[in-house]
Amino acid sequence: MKLYHYAILFVIIGIAFITIQDINYQEMLTIRMENAKLNACFNQAVDAGTSRLEKKGGSCVALSKELATASFFQSMYASLGILEDEEQKERFMLSIPIIAIIDYDGVYINYCKKETMADGKTKLKRTWTEKIPYRYSDESFEVYFTLSDVITLNVWTGTREKHNLLQLIDEEDKEYGYIESINQQNGDGYWIHYQDLYRLSKFSGYYDKNPSYFIWNETKFLAVQRATVTETIEDIMKYYIDNHIEIAKEFGITYEFHLPQIDNSDWDRAIQECGIFVLFQGYPYQSTPKRFYNRHSFHAAEKRNNITYFLEKKSWYLLYHKEGCPDWMNRKENALKNGEILEDILCESFEECSEYGAFPCLKCNSGYEGYHPER
């Protein structure tokens, strides 16, 4: 080959290399833009879900977990423009292996489940676990932790039977106010601040037998509590993520869903308050379907002690309901059972409702005599 042949070959190789680099750059730029859009949609949806987790007296309201997930999905469907596209909604649902509601005394998992329809077709459905308690057990005690210093426990006897805290409480212990009656998933019992256990007259013998046990030491207690809570949440999330892999395969998705590594600072933040954890994985970028979007988010529930009004969106006007209005609550519960969500706005005062120009609900404000669009 002559010199100019090598020059031509060099130019061709150079152009091909530059073209490939340009394509890769354009692809990276497109993915970056799509990633930013999905980040914004996801953040907005998690915020929408979290806003429904109304926290009262430490725990999340039982009904609010359904509202939280419904709000999350509705927000994502709207942002992605797939509100009316059942096939795309199902594909998106498969990209959310789990949603965890971290409550005061246990965790709930929202997960995908297969449901066979009357025509024999398989449909995806999202459902909930029962509350999984933060349970620790050894040869001495069975302890149920909360996110605070309050616990309930059972004491193992020599025959592996157990006595609950109720059986270790004298009448005089109740008078001192150390304990609080509860009705929990694992049976009727009592909550107690762990620091007050040694004050119980029937408990003194347990301290004498094992004074180095973790219940009697704050540093040890916090370490066991943290390990129990995080391991309970992590184990149950892993279990349902593994189940999700098999379900996704039946719908033609081979992505290996997994629980990402969660660092200690994230766990510390996650278990300080009731909150929500959302895992978003395996969602293909529209521009490059072989690459996938992955995110997860912890969000603490908001404390809304002063919320007393709900604004309901009607055709051209708003109605405000007092908190606990039976008409409004019944309609919301029925809507949830049908997989719908009724839009509302939370307000802290009558004055705030007035700023929206809202009319009162005639069921819970029967004394209203002014103009009303429903009369």
Residue pairs with C-beta under 8 A, 6 or more apart in sequence:
27 287
27 288
30 285
30 287
30 288
31 285
31 287
31 288
31 291
34 285
34 286
34 287
34 293
35 285
35 293
38 283
38 293
38 295
39 295
40 79
41 75
41 76
41 79
41 80
42 76
42 278
42 280
42 295
42 297
43 297
44 75
44 79
45 71
45 72
45 73
45 75
45 76
45 79
46 72
46 276
46 278
46 297
46 299
47 299
48 71
48 72
48 74
48 75
49 68
49 69
49 71
49 72
49 75
49 99
49 276
49 278
49 299
50 68
50 275
50 276
50 299
50 300
50 301
50 302
51 71
51 302
51 346
52 64
52 67
52 68
52 70
52 71
53 60
53 61
53 64
53 65
53 68
53 101
53 274
53 275
53 276
53 301
53 302
54 60
54 61
54 64
54 301
54 302
54 304
54 307
55 61
55 273
55 274
55 301
55 302
55 303
55 304
56 304
56 305
58 104
58 146
58 147
58 148
58 274
59 103
59 104
59 105
59 274
60 101
60 103
60 104
60 274
60 301
63 332
63 333
63 336
65 101
65 108
65 110
65 128
66 128
66 336
67 332
67 336
67 341
68 99
68 101
68 276
69 99
69 110
69 126
70 336
70 339
70 340
70 341
71 341
72 99
72 278
73 93
73 96
74 83
74 341
76 92
77 83
77 89
77 92
80 88
80 92
82 88
82 89
82 92
83 89
90 124
90 251
92 283
93 112
93 124
93 126
94 112
94 124
94 244
94 247
94 248
94 251
94 253
94 282
95 280
95 281
95 282
95 283
95 293
96 112
96 278
96 279
96 280
97 111
97 112
97 240
97 241
97 244
97 257
97 279
97 281
98 109
98 110
98 111
98 237
98 240
98 241
98 244
98 277
98 279
99 109
99 110
99 276
99 277
99 278
99 279
100 107
100 108
100 109
100 110
100 233
100 236
100 237
100 276
100 277
101 107
101 108
101 110
101 274
101 275
101 276
102 147
102 233
102 270
102 271
102 274
102 275
102 276
102 277
103 131
103 274
104 146
104 147
104 148
104 274
105 131
105 133
105 134
105 144
105 145
105 146
105 147
105 184
106 131
106 132
106 133
106 134
106 185
106 232
107 131
107 132
107 134
107 232
107 233
107 236
108 128
108 129
108 130
108 131
108 132
109 128
109 129
109 132
109 236
109 237
109 240
110 126
110 127
110 128
111 126
111 127
111 129
111 240
111 243
111 244
112 124
112 125
112 126
112 244
112 247
113 124
113 125
113 126
113 127
113 247
114 122
114 123
114 124
114 125
114 247
114 250
115 122
115 123
115 124
115 125
116 122
116 123
117 123
122 250
124 247
124 251
129 236
129 240
130 185
131 185
132 232
132 236
133 144
133 184
133 185
133 186
133 232
134 144
134 145
134 146
134 225
134 228
134 229
134 232
135 142
135 143
135 144
135 145
135 186
135 228
135 232
136 142
136 143
136 144
136 145
136 224
136 228
137 143
139 156
140 155
140 156
140 206
140 210
140 213
141 153
141 154
141 155
141 156
141 215
142 153
142 154
142 155
142 156
142 162
143 151
143 152
143 153
143 215
143 228
144 151
144 152
144 153
144 184
144 186
145 151
145 225
145 228
145 229
146 191
147 229
147 271
147 272
147 273
147 274
149 193
149 194
149 195
149 221
150 191
150 192
150 193
150 194
151 191
151 192
151 193
151 194
152 164
152 165
152 182
152 184
152 189
152 190
152 191
152 192
153 164
153 165
154 162
154 163
154 164
154 165
155 162
155 163
155 164
155 168
155 206
156 162
157 163
164 187
164 189
165 179
165 189
165 190
165 192
166 188
166 189
166 190
168 200
168 202
168 203
169 179
169 190
169 200
169 202
170 200
170 201
170 202
172 201
173 179
173 199
173 200
173 201
176 199
178 192
178 193
178 196
178 199
178 200
179 190
179 191
179 192
179 196
180 190
180 191
180 192
181 188
181 190
182 188
182 189
182 190
182 191
192 200
194 215
194 221
195 218
197 203
197 215
197 216
198 204
198 207
198 216
206 213
207 213
207 216
213 220
214 220
214 221
214 223
214 224
215 221
226 267
226 271
229 271
230 267
230 271
233 270
233 271
233 277
234 259
234 262
237 259
237 277
237 279
238 259
241 257
241 258
241 259
241 279
244 257
245 256
245 257
248 254
248 255
248 257
248 282
253 282
255 281
255 282
255 292
257 279
257 281
257 282
258 281
259 279
260 279
260 294
260 296
262 270
262 296
266 298
269 298
269 300
270 277
270 298
272 300
273 300
273 301
274 300
274 301
275 298
275 299
275 300
275 301
276 298
276 299
276 301
277 296
277 297
277 298
277 299
278 296
278 297
278 299
279 296
280 293
280 294
280 295
280 296
280 297
281 292
281 294
281 295
281 296
282 292
282 294
283 292
283 293
283 294
284 290
284 291
284 292
284 293
285 291
285 292
285 293
304 346
306 348
306 349
307 323
307 346
307 347
307 348
308 322
308 323
308 347
308 348
308 349
309 320
309 321
309 322
309 323
309 346
309 347
309 348
309 349
309 350
309 352
309 353
310 320
310 321
310 323
310 325
310 328
310 344
310 345
310 346
310 347
311 318
311 319
311 320
311 321
311 344
311 345
311 346
311 347
311 353
311 356
311 358
312 318
312 319
312 320
312 321
312 328
312 342
312 343
312 344
312 361
313 343
313 344
313 345
314 373
316 373
317 357
317 358
317 359
317 373
318 345
318 356
318 357
318 358
318 359
319 358
319 359
319 360
319 361
320 347
320 350
320 353
320 356
320 358
320 359
320 360
320 361
321 327
321 328
321 361
321 363
321 364
322 361
322 364
322 365
325 361
325 363
325 364
326 363
326 364
327 361
327 363
327 364
328 361
328 364
331 342
332 342
332 344
335 341
335 342
345 356
347 353
347 356
359 372
359 373
359 374
360 368
360 372
362 368
362 372
362 374
362 375
